[in-house]
Amino acid sequence: MEHAFPDWISHWAVQSIWWTFGFFFIAAITEMIFPPFPGDAILFLGLITLQSAEISVVRGLIASTLGGLAGFALLYWFGRAKGRLFFIKRDKGMFSLDKLHRVEAWVKKWGALVIIFGRFLAGIRSAVPIVAGVGNYPIASTMAYGVFSIALWNALLAIFAVVLHQNWDRFRGMWQTYNLLIWVVLGIVVLVILWRVNRPKKVTTHV
């Protein structure tokens, strides 16, 4: 089977294995604290790279899960240390009162399920541990639910990465088959947008 990535990438992963795991760890922390960061995409591609280098994906999962838990704990501490007054003063972006009240209502209604499945919702995954900290939820149970949530999400990503890697030849063939069609459709969409933007406006005449 042809590898998903060039051999030099797999070779680098083997030679710099601790740097690789450290990168997984830092990427997971960064994504939790700064949600626009593509931590999930990095983990997914990284797990495929590990398989190409014949390295167990379990090590990558452990590094990423520990990083996610570290980020989760930092946000919990932040919410607990700053308290509700910080959100009242700030009230914008991920620190908006509206988001705080929304997640608080979900936690009151669904309890631990919000912490467990909050990791699956990109819009609130970082808000959940902050709300738990603001509400002074028990740290032990909050961290336990948090690590379970992170591990579950990462495990699902790992499953998809393993399936993709094992069936790379088939997926590569499908991509090559539909690649031209995708570019044609995108080209048509771009042309339509450009035409709509640049078309001359009708001049209305008043009698």
PyMOL CGO cylinders between C-alpha atoms (Angstrom):
from pymol import cmd
from pymol.cgo import CYLINDER

trace = [
    CYLINDER, 0.00, 0.00, 0.00, 1.24, 3.48, -0.86, 0.3, 1, 1, 1, 1, 1, 1,
    CYLINDER, 1.24, 3.48, -0.86, 1.68, 5.71, 2.17, 0.3, 1, 1, 1, 1, 1, 1,
    CYLINDER, 1.68, 5.71, 2.17, -0.67, 8.64, 2.66, 0.3, 1, 1, 1, 1, 1, 1,
    CYLINDER, -0.67, 8.64, 2.66, 2.25, 11.04, 3.08, 0.3, 1, 1, 1, 1, 1, 1,
    CYLINDER, 2.25, 11.04, 3.08, 5.75, 11.26, 1.54, 0.3, 1, 1, 1, 1, 1, 1,
    CYLINDER, 5.75, 11.26, 1.54, 8.42, 9.03, 3.11, 0.3, 1, 1, 1, 1, 1, 1,
    CYLINDER, 8.42, 9.03, 3.11, 10.41, 12.01, 4.42, 0.3, 1, 1, 1, 1, 1, 1,
    CYLINDER, 10.41, 12.01, 4.42, 7.50, 12.99, 6.70, 0.3, 1, 1, 1, 1, 1, 1,
    CYLINDER, 7.50, 12.99, 6.70, 7.31, 9.49, 8.16, 0.3, 1, 1, 1, 1, 1, 1,
    CYLINDER, 7.31, 9.49, 8.16, 11.11, 9.48, 8.56, 0.3, 1, 1, 1, 1, 1, 1,
    CYLINDER, 11.11, 9.48, 8.56, 10.98, 12.81, 10.40, 0.3, 1, 1, 1, 1, 1, 1,
    CYLINDER, 10.98, 12.81, 10.40, 8.26, 11.46, 12.72, 0.3, 1, 1, 1, 1, 1, 1,
    CYLINDER, 8.26, 11.46, 12.72, 10.47, 8.49, 13.63, 0.3, 1, 1, 1, 1, 1, 1,
    CYLINDER, 10.47, 8.49, 13.63, 13.64, 10.53, 14.15, 0.3, 1, 1, 1, 1, 1, 1,
    CYLINDER, 13.64, 10.53, 14.15, 11.85, 13.27, 16.13, 0.3, 1, 1, 1, 1, 1, 1,
    CYLINDER, 11.85, 13.27, 16.13, 9.30, 11.15, 17.95, 0.3, 1, 1, 1, 1, 1, 1,
    CYLINDER, 9.30, 11.15, 17.95, 9.34, 13.12, 21.22, 0.3, 1, 1, 1, 1, 1, 1,
    CYLINDER, 9.34, 13.12, 21.22, 9.05, 16.39, 19.30, 0.3, 1, 1, 1, 1, 1, 1,
    CYLINDER, 9.05, 16.39, 19.30, 6.09, 14.84, 17.48, 0.3, 1, 1, 1, 1, 1, 1,
    CYLINDER, 6.09, 14.84, 17.48, 4.32, 13.92, 20.72, 0.3, 1, 1, 1, 1, 1, 1,
    CYLINDER, 4.32, 13.92, 20.72, 5.19, 17.32, 22.20, 0.3, 1, 1, 1, 1, 1, 1,
    CYLINDER, 5.19, 17.32, 22.20, 3.63, 18.96, 19.17, 0.3, 1, 1, 1, 1, 1, 1,
    CYLINDER, 3.63, 18.96, 19.17, 0.44, 16.92, 19.70, 0.3, 1, 1, 1, 1, 1, 1,
    CYLINDER, 0.44, 16.92, 19.70, 0.41, 18.01, 23.35, 0.3, 1, 1, 1, 1, 1, 1,
    CYLINDER, 0.41, 18.01, 23.35, 0.89, 21.73, 22.58, 0.3, 1, 1, 1, 1, 1, 1,
    CYLINDER, 0.89, 21.73, 22.58, -1.59, 21.66, 19.70, 0.3, 1, 1, 1, 1, 1, 1,
    CYLINDER, -1.59, 21.66, 19.70, -4.28, 20.20, 21.99, 0.3, 1, 1, 1, 1, 1, 1,
    CYLINDER, -4.28, 20.20, 21.99, -3.68, 22.87, 24.66, 0.3, 1, 1, 1, 1, 1, 1,
    CYLINDER, -3.68, 22.87, 24.66, -3.69, 25.64, 22.07, 0.3, 1, 1, 1, 1, 1, 1,
    CYLINDER, -3.69, 25.64, 22.07, -6.94, 24.49, 20.48, 0.3, 1, 1, 1, 1, 1, 1,
    CYLINDER, -6.94, 24.49, 20.48, -8.70, 24.33, 23.86, 0.3, 1, 1, 1, 1, 1, 1,
    CYLINDER, -8.70, 24.33, 23.86, -7.59, 27.85, 24.84, 0.3, 1, 1, 1, 1, 1, 1,
    CYLINDER, -7.59, 27.85, 24.84, -7.74, 29.37, 21.35, 0.3, 1, 1, 1, 1, 1, 1,
    CYLINDER, -7.74, 29.37, 21.35, -10.60, 27.51, 19.55, 0.3, 1, 1, 1, 1, 1, 1,
    CYLINDER, -10.60, 27.51, 19.55, -9.85, 28.74, 15.99, 0.3, 1, 1, 1, 1, 1, 1,
    CYLINDER, -9.85, 28.74, 15.99, -6.58, 26.77, 16.13, 0.3, 1, 1, 1, 1, 1, 1,
    CYLINDER, -6.58, 26.77, 16.13, -7.03, 23.57, 14.04, 0.3, 1, 1, 1, 1, 1, 1,
    CYLINDER, -7.03, 23.57, 14.04, -5.96, 21.11, 16.73, 0.3, 1, 1, 1, 1, 1, 1,
    CYLINDER, -5.96, 21.11, 16.73, -8.30, 18.35, 15.56, 0.3, 1, 1, 1, 1, 1, 1,
    CYLINDER, -8.30, 18.35, 15.56, -6.99, 18.54, 12.00, 0.3, 1, 1, 1, 1, 1, 1,
    CYLINDER, -6.99, 18.54, 12.00, -3.40, 18.39, 13.28, 0.3, 1, 1, 1, 1, 1, 1,
    CYLINDER, -3.40, 18.39, 13.28, -4.21, 15.34, 15.42, 0.3, 1, 1, 1, 1, 1, 1,
    CYLINDER, -4.21, 15.34, 15.42, -6.00, 13.59, 12.55, 0.3, 1, 1, 1, 1, 1, 1,
    CYLINDER, -6.00, 13.59, 12.55, -3.16, 14.14, 10.07, 0.3, 1, 1, 1, 1, 1, 1,
    CYLINDER, -3.16, 14.14, 10.07, -0.60, 13.35, 12.76, 0.3, 1, 1, 1, 1, 1, 1,
    CYLINDER, -0.60, 13.35, 12.76, -2.21, 9.98, 13.52, 0.3, 1, 1, 1, 1, 1, 1,
    CYLINDER, -2.21, 9.98, 13.52, -2.09, 9.09, 9.84, 0.3, 1, 1, 1, 1, 1, 1,
    CYLINDER, -2.09, 9.09, 9.84, 1.60, 10.08, 9.79, 0.3, 1, 1, 1, 1, 1, 1,
    CYLINDER, 1.60, 10.08, 9.79, 2.31, 7.84, 12.79, 0.3, 1, 1, 1, 1, 1, 1,
    CYLINDER, 2.31, 7.84, 12.79, 0.74, 4.89, 10.98, 0.3, 1, 1, 1, 1, 1, 1,
    CYLINDER, 0.74, 4.89, 10.98, 2.83, 5.60, 7.89, 0.3, 1, 1, 1, 1, 1, 1,
    CYLINDER, 2.83, 5.60, 7.89, 5.89, 5.54, 10.15, 0.3, 1, 1, 1, 1, 1, 1,
    CYLINDER, 5.89, 5.54, 10.15, 4.60, 2.31, 11.77, 0.3, 1, 1, 1, 1, 1, 1,
    CYLINDER, 4.60, 2.31, 11.77, 4.33, 3.97, 15.18, 0.3, 1, 1, 1, 1, 1, 1,
    CYLINDER, 4.33, 3.97, 15.18, 1.43, 3.13, 17.50, 0.3, 1, 1, 1, 1, 1, 1,
    CYLINDER, 1.43, 3.13, 17.50, -1.31, 5.76, 17.39, 0.3, 1, 1, 1, 1, 1, 1,
    CYLINDER, -1.31, 5.76, 17.39, -1.94, 5.13, 21.09, 0.3, 1, 1, 1, 1, 1, 1,
    CYLINDER, -1.94, 5.13, 21.09, 1.09, 7.26, 21.97, 0.3, 1, 1, 1, 1, 1, 1,
    CYLINDER, 1.09, 7.26, 21.97, -0.26, 10.14, 19.91, 0.3, 1, 1, 1, 1, 1, 1,
    CYLINDER, -0.26, 10.14, 19.91, -3.66, 9.75, 21.56, 0.3, 1, 1, 1, 1, 1, 1,
    CYLINDER, -3.66, 9.75, 21.56, -2.13, 9.87, 25.03, 0.3, 1, 1, 1, 1, 1, 1,
    CYLINDER, -2.13, 9.87, 25.03, -0.11, 13.01, 24.22, 0.3, 1, 1, 1, 1, 1, 1,
    CYLINDER, -0.11, 13.01, 24.22, -3.13, 14.77, 22.69, 0.3, 1, 1, 1, 1, 1, 1,
    CYLINDER, -3.13, 14.77, 22.69, -5.47, 13.73, 25.51, 0.3, 1, 1, 1, 1, 1, 1,
    CYLINDER, -5.47, 13.73, 25.51, -3.04, 14.98, 28.17, 0.3, 1, 1, 1, 1, 1, 1,
    CYLINDER, -3.04, 14.98, 28.17, -2.70, 18.26, 26.28, 0.3, 1, 1, 1, 1, 1, 1,
    CYLINDER, -2.70, 18.26, 26.28, -6.47, 18.62, 26.01, 0.3, 1, 1, 1, 1, 1, 1,
    CYLINDER, -6.47, 18.62, 26.01, -6.85, 17.91, 29.72, 0.3, 1, 1, 1, 1, 1, 1,
    CYLINDER, -6.85, 17.91, 29.72, -4.19, 20.52, 30.54, 0.3, 1, 1, 1, 1, 1, 1,
    CYLINDER, -4.19, 20.52, 30.54, -6.06, 23.11, 28.47, 0.3, 1, 1, 1, 1, 1, 1,
    CYLINDER, -6.06, 23.11, 28.47, -9.35, 22.07, 30.07, 0.3, 1, 1, 1, 1, 1, 1,
    CYLINDER, -9.35, 22.07, 30.07, -7.85, 22.45, 33.56, 0.3, 1, 1, 1, 1, 1, 1,
    CYLINDER, -7.85, 22.45, 33.56, -6.40, 25.89, 32.72, 0.3, 1, 1, 1, 1, 1, 1,
    CYLINDER, -6.40, 25.89, 32.72, -9.80, 27.13, 31.54, 0.3, 1, 1, 1, 1, 1, 1,
    CYLINDER, -9.80, 27.13, 31.54, -11.50, 25.68, 34.64, 0.3, 1, 1, 1, 1, 1, 1,
    CYLINDER, -11.50, 25.68, 34.64, -8.96, 27.45, 36.84, 0.3, 1, 1, 1, 1, 1, 1,
    CYLINDER, -8.96, 27.45, 36.84, -9.46, 30.66, 34.85, 0.3, 1, 1, 1, 1, 1, 1,
    CYLINDER, -9.46, 30.66, 34.85, -13.23, 30.59, 35.38, 0.3, 1, 1, 1, 1, 1, 1,
    CYLINDER, -13.23, 30.59, 35.38, -12.84, 29.80, 39.07, 0.3, 1, 1, 1, 1, 1, 1,
    CYLINDER, -12.84, 29.80, 39.07, -10.20, 32.51, 39.64, 0.3, 1, 1, 1, 1, 1, 1,
    CYLINDER, -10.20, 32.51, 39.64, -11.88, 35.30, 37.65, 0.3, 1, 1, 1, 1, 1, 1,
    CYLINDER, -11.88, 35.30, 37.65, -15.48, 34.56, 38.56, 0.3, 1, 1, 1, 1, 1, 1,
    CYLINDER, -15.48, 34.56, 38.56, -18.67, 35.99, 37.13, 0.3, 1, 1, 1, 1, 1, 1,
    CYLINDER, -18.67, 35.99, 37.13, -17.57, 39.62, 37.56, 0.3, 1, 1, 1, 1, 1, 1,
    CYLINDER, -17.57, 39.62, 37.56, -14.96, 39.18, 34.83, 0.3, 1, 1, 1, 1, 1, 1,
    CYLINDER, -14.96, 39.18, 34.83, -17.67, 38.20, 32.33, 0.3, 1, 1, 1, 1, 1, 1,
    CYLINDER, -17.67, 38.20, 32.33, -19.88, 41.08, 33.37, 0.3, 1, 1, 1, 1, 1, 1,
    CYLINDER, -19.88, 41.08, 33.37, -17.03, 43.52, 32.68, 0.3, 1, 1, 1, 1, 1, 1,
    CYLINDER, -17.03, 43.52, 32.68, -15.78, 41.83, 29.51, 0.3, 1, 1, 1, 1, 1, 1,
    CYLINDER, -15.78, 41.83, 29.51, -19.00, 40.61, 27.86, 0.3, 1, 1, 1, 1, 1, 1,
    CYLINDER, -19.00, 40.61, 27.86, -17.69, 39.88, 24.36, 0.3, 1, 1, 1, 1, 1, 1,
    CYLINDER, -17.69, 39.88, 24.36, -16.41, 36.98, 22.27, 0.3, 1, 1, 1, 1, 1, 1,
    CYLINDER, -16.41, 36.98, 22.27, -15.92, 33.73, 24.15, 0.3, 1, 1, 1, 1, 1, 1,
    CYLINDER, -15.92, 33.73, 24.15, -16.36, 35.70, 27.40, 0.3, 1, 1, 1, 1, 1, 1,
    CYLINDER, -16.36, 35.70, 27.40, -19.82, 37.00, 26.54, 0.3, 1, 1, 1, 1, 1, 1,
    CYLINDER, -19.82, 37.00, 26.54, -22.52, 36.87, 29.20, 0.3, 1, 1, 1, 1, 1, 1,
    CYLINDER, -22.52, 36.87, 29.20, -24.92, 35.39, 26.67, 0.3, 1, 1, 1, 1, 1, 1,
    CYLINDER, -24.92, 35.39, 26.67, -22.67, 32.37, 26.11, 0.3, 1, 1, 1, 1, 1, 1,
    CYLINDER, -22.67, 32.37, 26.11, -22.07, 32.05, 29.85, 0.3, 1, 1, 1, 1, 1, 1,
    CYLINDER, -22.07, 32.05, 29.85, -25.79, 32.04, 30.63, 0.3, 1, 1, 1, 1, 1, 1,
    CYLINDER, -25.79, 32.04, 30.63, -26.54, 29.62, 27.78, 0.3, 1, 1, 1, 1, 1, 1,
    CYLINDER, -26.54, 29.62, 27.78, -23.98, 27.04, 28.88, 0.3, 1, 1, 1, 1, 1, 1,
    CYLINDER, -23.98, 27.04, 28.88, -24.97, 27.48, 32.53, 0.3, 1, 1, 1, 1, 1, 1,
    CYLINDER, -24.97, 27.48, 32.53, -28.58, 26.70, 31.61, 0.3, 1, 1, 1, 1, 1, 1,
    CYLINDER, -28.58, 26.70, 31.61, -27.47, 23.57, 29.75, 0.3, 1, 1, 1, 1, 1, 1,
    CYLINDER, -27.47, 23.57, 29.75, -25.34, 22.44, 32.71, 0.3, 1, 1, 1, 1, 1, 1,
    CYLINDER, -25.34, 22.44, 32.71, -28.28, 22.93, 35.10, 0.3, 1, 1, 1, 1, 1, 1,
    CYLINDER, -28.28, 22.93, 35.10, -30.56, 20.93, 32.81, 0.3, 1, 1, 1, 1, 1, 1,
    CYLINDER, -30.56, 20.93, 32.81, -28.25, 18.17, 31.60, 0.3, 1, 1, 1, 1, 1, 1,
    CYLINDER, -28.25, 18.17, 31.60, -25.47, 18.14, 34.19, 0.3, 1, 1, 1, 1, 1, 1,
    CYLINDER, -25.47, 18.14, 34.19, -22.45, 15.99, 33.38, 0.3, 1, 1, 1, 1, 1, 1,
    CYLINDER, -22.45, 15.99, 33.38, -23.66, 15.28, 29.85, 0.3, 1, 1, 1, 1, 1, 1,
    CYLINDER, -23.66, 15.28, 29.85, -22.82, 18.87, 28.85, 0.3, 1, 1, 1, 1, 1, 1,
    CYLINDER, -22.82, 18.87, 28.85, -19.23, 18.44, 30.07, 0.3, 1, 1, 1, 1, 1, 1,
    CYLINDER, -19.23, 18.44, 30.07, -18.91, 15.04, 28.37, 0.3, 1, 1, 1, 1, 1, 1,
    CYLINDER, -18.91, 15.04, 28.37, -20.40, 16.00, 25.01, 0.3, 1, 1, 1, 1, 1, 1,
    CYLINDER, -20.40, 16.00, 25.01, -19.34, 19.67, 25.05, 0.3, 1, 1, 1, 1, 1, 1,
    CYLINDER, -19.34, 19.67, 25.05, -16.08, 18.55, 23.42, 0.3, 1, 1, 1, 1, 1, 1,
    CYLINDER, -16.08, 18.55, 23.42, -18.09, 17.58, 20.35, 0.3, 1, 1, 1, 1, 1, 1,
    CYLINDER, -18.09, 17.58, 20.35, -19.48, 21.12, 19.89, 0.3, 1, 1, 1, 1, 1, 1,
    CYLINDER, -19.48, 21.12, 19.89, -16.89, 23.52, 18.50, 0.3, 1, 1, 1, 1, 1, 1,
    CYLINDER, -16.89, 23.52, 18.50, -18.82, 26.60, 19.59, 0.3, 1, 1, 1, 1, 1, 1,
    CYLINDER, -18.82, 26.60, 19.59, -18.91, 25.78, 23.33, 0.3, 1, 1, 1, 1, 1, 1,
    CYLINDER, -18.91, 25.78, 23.33, -16.07, 23.31, 23.98, 0.3, 1, 1, 1, 1, 1, 1,
    CYLINDER, -16.07, 23.31, 23.98, -13.91, 26.03, 25.53, 0.3, 1, 1, 1, 1, 1, 1,
    CYLINDER, -13.91, 26.03, 25.53, -16.81, 27.66, 27.38, 0.3, 1, 1, 1, 1, 1, 1,
    CYLINDER, -16.81, 27.66, 27.38, -17.78, 24.49, 29.28, 0.3, 1, 1, 1, 1, 1, 1,
    CYLINDER, -17.78, 24.49, 29.28, -14.74, 24.29, 31.61, 0.3, 1, 1, 1, 1, 1, 1,
    CYLINDER, -14.74, 24.29, 31.61, -14.88, 28.07, 32.17, 0.3, 1, 1, 1, 1, 1, 1,
    CYLINDER, -14.88, 28.07, 32.17, -18.55, 27.84, 33.21, 0.3, 1, 1, 1, 1, 1, 1,
    CYLINDER, -18.55, 27.84, 33.21, -17.72, 24.89, 35.46, 0.3, 1, 1, 1, 1, 1, 1,
    CYLINDER, -17.72, 24.89, 35.46, -15.04, 27.02, 37.12, 0.3, 1, 1, 1, 1, 1, 1,
    CYLINDER, -15.04, 27.02, 37.12, -17.31, 30.04, 37.50, 0.3, 1, 1, 1, 1, 1, 1,
    CYLINDER, -17.31, 30.04, 37.50, -19.97, 27.82, 39.06, 0.3, 1, 1, 1, 1, 1, 1,
    CYLINDER, -19.97, 27.82, 39.06, -17.41, 26.20, 41.40, 0.3, 1, 1, 1, 1, 1, 1,
    CYLINDER, -17.41, 26.20, 41.40, -18.32, 22.71, 40.25, 0.3, 1, 1, 1, 1, 1, 1,
    CYLINDER, -18.32, 22.71, 40.25, -16.32, 19.98, 42.07, 0.3, 1, 1, 1, 1, 1, 1,
    CYLINDER, -16.32, 19.98, 42.07, -12.89, 19.83, 40.49, 0.3, 1, 1, 1, 1, 1, 1,
    CYLINDER, -12.89, 19.83, 40.49, -12.48, 16.05, 40.73, 0.3, 1, 1, 1, 1, 1, 1,
    CYLINDER, -12.48, 16.05, 40.73, -15.70, 15.13, 38.92, 0.3, 1, 1, 1, 1, 1, 1,
    CYLINDER, -15.70, 15.13, 38.92, -15.28, 17.99, 36.42, 0.3, 1, 1, 1, 1, 1, 1,
    CYLINDER, -15.28, 17.99, 36.42, -11.78, 16.80, 35.46, 0.3, 1, 1, 1, 1, 1, 1,
    CYLINDER, -11.78, 16.80, 35.46, -12.97, 13.19, 35.27, 0.3, 1, 1, 1, 1, 1, 1,
    CYLINDER, -12.97, 13.19, 35.27, -15.80, 14.10, 32.89, 0.3, 1, 1, 1, 1, 1, 1,
    CYLINDER, -15.80, 14.10, 32.89, -13.44, 16.36, 30.95, 0.3, 1, 1, 1, 1, 1, 1,
    CYLINDER, -13.44, 16.36, 30.95, -10.75, 13.73, 30.38, 0.3, 1, 1, 1, 1, 1, 1,
    CYLINDER, -10.75, 13.73, 30.38, -13.39, 11.16, 29.41, 0.3, 1, 1, 1, 1, 1, 1,
    CYLINDER, -13.39, 11.16, 29.41, -14.85, 13.61, 26.87, 0.3, 1, 1, 1, 1, 1, 1,
    CYLINDER, -14.85, 13.61, 26.87, -11.44, 14.45, 25.39, 0.3, 1, 1, 1, 1, 1, 1,
    CYLINDER, -11.44, 14.45, 25.39, -10.36, 10.81, 25.23, 0.3, 1, 1, 1, 1, 1, 1,
    CYLINDER, -10.36, 10.81, 25.23, -13.64, 9.78, 23.58, 0.3, 1, 1, 1, 1, 1, 1,
    CYLINDER, -13.64, 9.78, 23.58, -13.37, 12.51, 20.93, 0.3, 1, 1, 1, 1, 1, 1,
    CYLINDER, -13.37, 12.51, 20.93, -9.73, 11.69, 20.22, 0.3, 1, 1, 1, 1, 1, 1,
    CYLINDER, -9.73, 11.69, 20.22, -10.54, 7.97, 19.98, 0.3, 1, 1, 1, 1, 1, 1,
    CYLINDER, -10.54, 7.97, 19.98, -13.18, 8.69, 17.32, 0.3, 1, 1, 1, 1, 1, 1,
    CYLINDER, -13.18, 8.69, 17.32, -10.66, 10.77, 15.36, 0.3, 1, 1, 1, 1, 1, 1,
    CYLINDER, -10.66, 10.77, 15.36, -8.18, 7.89, 15.67, 0.3, 1, 1, 1, 1, 1, 1,
    CYLINDER, -8.18, 7.89, 15.67, -10.70, 5.41, 14.30, 0.3, 1, 1, 1, 1, 1, 1,
    CYLINDER, -10.70, 5.41, 14.30, -11.32, 7.60, 11.25, 0.3, 1, 1, 1, 1, 1, 1,
    CYLINDER, -11.32, 7.60, 11.25, -7.57, 8.09, 10.79, 0.3, 1, 1, 1, 1, 1, 1,
    CYLINDER, -7.57, 8.09, 10.79, -6.92, 4.32, 10.92, 0.3, 1, 1, 1, 1, 1, 1,
    CYLINDER, -6.92, 4.32, 10.92, -9.74, 3.59, 8.46, 0.3, 1, 1, 1, 1, 1, 1,
    CYLINDER, -9.74, 3.59, 8.46, -8.45, 6.26, 6.08, 0.3, 1, 1, 1, 1, 1, 1,
    CYLINDER, -8.45, 6.26, 6.08, -4.89, 4.99, 6.27, 0.3, 1, 1, 1, 1, 1, 1,
    CYLINDER, -4.89, 4.99, 6.27, -5.86, 1.35, 5.75, 0.3, 1, 1, 1, 1, 1, 1,
    CYLINDER, -5.86, 1.35, 5.75, -7.99, 2.26, 2.74, 0.3, 1, 1, 1, 1, 1, 1,
    CYLINDER, -7.99, 2.26, 2.74, -5.72, 4.98, 1.39, 0.3, 1, 1, 1, 1, 1, 1,
    CYLINDER, -5.72, 4.98, 1.39, -5.40, 3.46, -2.08, 0.3, 1, 1, 1, 1, 1, 1,
    CYLINDER, -5.40, 3.46, -2.08, -9.18, 3.39, -2.48, 0.3, 1, 1, 1, 1, 1, 1,
    CYLINDER, -9.18, 3.39, -2.48, -9.67, 6.92, -1.14, 0.3, 1, 1, 1, 1, 1, 1,
    CYLINDER, -9.67, 6.92, -1.14, -6.83, 8.19, -3.34, 0.3, 1, 1, 1, 1, 1, 1,
    CYLINDER, -6.83, 8.19, -3.34, -8.48, 6.62, -6.38, 0.3, 1, 1, 1, 1, 1, 1,
    CYLINDER, -8.48, 6.62, -6.38, -11.83, 8.18, -5.50, 0.3, 1, 1, 1, 1, 1, 1,
    CYLINDER, -11.83, 8.18, -5.50, -10.16, 11.57, -5.04, 0.3, 1, 1, 1, 1, 1, 1,
    CYLINDER, -10.16, 11.57, -5.04, -8.44, 11.34, -8.42, 0.3, 1, 1, 1, 1, 1, 1,
    CYLINDER, -8.44, 11.34, -8.42, -11.76, 10.35, -10.00, 0.3, 1, 1, 1, 1, 1, 1,
    CYLINDER, -11.76, 10.35, -10.00, -13.74, 13.23, -8.58, 0.3, 1, 1, 1, 1, 1, 1,
    CYLINDER, -13.74, 13.23, -8.58, -10.93, 15.80, -8.36, 0.3, 1, 1, 1, 1, 1, 1,
    CYLINDER, -10.93, 15.80, -8.36, -11.58, 17.21, -11.85, 0.3, 1, 1, 1, 1, 1, 1,
    CYLINDER, -11.58, 17.21, -11.85, -15.32, 17.40, -11.23, 0.3, 1, 1, 1, 1, 1, 1,
    CYLINDER, -15.32, 17.40, -11.23, -14.79, 19.27, -7.95, 0.3, 1, 1, 1, 1, 1, 1,
    CYLINDER, -14.79, 19.27, -7.95, -12.53, 21.85, -9.61, 0.3, 1, 1, 1, 1, 1, 1,
    CYLINDER, -12.53, 21.85, -9.61, -15.01, 22.32, -12.48, 0.3, 1, 1, 1, 1, 1, 1,
    CYLINDER, -15.01, 22.32, -12.48, -17.86, 22.94, -10.02, 0.3, 1, 1, 1, 1, 1, 1,
    CYLINDER, -17.86, 22.94, -10.02, -15.72, 25.35, -7.97, 0.3, 1, 1, 1, 1, 1, 1,
    CYLINDER, -15.72, 25.35, -7.97, -14.72, 27.18, -11.16, 0.3, 1, 1, 1, 1, 1, 1,
    CYLINDER, -14.72, 27.18, -11.16, -18.36, 27.58, -12.19, 0.3, 1, 1, 1, 1, 1, 1,
    CYLINDER, -18.36, 27.58, -12.19, -19.26, 28.88, -8.72, 0.3, 1, 1, 1, 1, 1, 1,
    CYLINDER, -19.26, 28.88, -8.72, -16.42, 31.44, -8.83, 0.3, 1, 1, 1, 1, 1, 1,
    CYLINDER, -16.42, 31.44, -8.83, -17.44, 32.60, -12.33, 0.3, 1, 1, 1, 1, 1, 1,
    CYLINDER, -17.44, 32.60, -12.33, -21.06, 33.02, -11.25, 0.3, 1, 1, 1, 1, 1, 1,
    CYLINDER, -21.06, 33.02, -11.25, -19.99, 35.04, -8.21, 0.3, 1, 1, 1, 1, 1, 1,
    CYLINDER, -19.99, 35.04, -8.21, -17.70, 37.25, -10.30, 0.3, 1, 1, 1, 1, 1, 1,
    CYLINDER, -17.70, 37.25, -10.30, -20.47, 37.77, -12.87, 0.3, 1, 1, 1, 1, 1, 1,
    CYLINDER, -20.47, 37.77, -12.87, -22.99, 38.76, -10.20, 0.3, 1, 1, 1, 1, 1, 1,
    CYLINDER, -22.99, 38.76, -10.20, -20.52, 41.17, -8.58, 0.3, 1, 1, 1, 1, 1, 1,
    CYLINDER, -20.52, 41.17, -8.58, -19.35, 42.81, -11.81, 0.3, 1, 1, 1, 1, 1, 1,
    CYLINDER, -19.35, 42.81, -11.81, -22.48, 42.80, -13.93, 0.3, 1, 1, 1, 1, 1, 1,
    CYLINDER, -22.48, 42.80, -13.93, -23.64, 46.28, -14.98, 0.3, 1, 1, 1, 1, 1, 1,
    CYLINDER, -23.64, 46.28, -14.98, -26.49, 47.69, -12.97, 0.3, 1, 1, 1, 1, 1, 1,
    CYLINDER, -26.49, 47.69, -12.97, -29.68, 48.49, -14.77, 0.3, 1, 1, 1, 1, 1, 1,
    CYLINDER, -29.68, 48.49, -14.77, -30.26, 52.18, -15.24, 0.3, 1, 1, 1, 1, 1, 1,
    CYLINDER, -30.26, 52.18, -15.24, -33.82, 53.19, -14.52, 0.3, 1, 1, 1, 1, 1, 1,
    CYLINDER, -33.82, 53.19, -14.52, -35.22, 56.14, -16.40, 0.3, 1, 1, 1, 1, 1, 1,
    CYLINDER, -35.22, 56.14, -16.40, -37.95, 58.29, -14.97, 0.3, 1, 1, 1, 1, 1, 1,
    CYLINDER, -37.95, 58.29, -14.97, -40.50, 59.70, -17.34, 0.3, 1, 1, 1, 1, 1, 1,
]
cmd.load_cgo(trace, "trace")
